[in-house]
Amino acid sequence: MKKKMICINCPKGCELEAEILPSGEVRVTGHTCPRGEEYGRAEAVNPTRMVTGLVRVAGMRKPLPVKTRAPVPKAKIPDVLFALSQTTVQLPVAIGDVVIPDVAGTGVDIVATTML
């Protein structure tokens, strides 16, 4: 199976093609650096993304900016966003505080990116 993609690791935006061979090995072509090859391999097998968003703060109109501590599987992003929409935090909050542990069963925490 072949997958075409644009590498997002640098401004070059190389056009990659990743092929998953019957042996399970992933062959990546079109990259101009090792980071592109690594990105293509990961994107073909298990695409992940960092997620940023906002959560409500009790008693305030201003929401709290948050993000995942690490990338989460792309297929889990809707579940992560739903969890954010259902969350309200209490003050005080500091940068790096865990707002949602193990969001959507991903093993990744949602953390605050500012203090309120």
Protein Blocks (a to p, Z undefined) as FASTA:
>chain_A
ZZddddfkbmnopacdddddfkopacdehiabfklmmmmmmmmmmgcdddddddddehia
bdcddddfbdcdfklmmmmmmmmmmpccdddddehiafbghihhlopacddfbdZZ
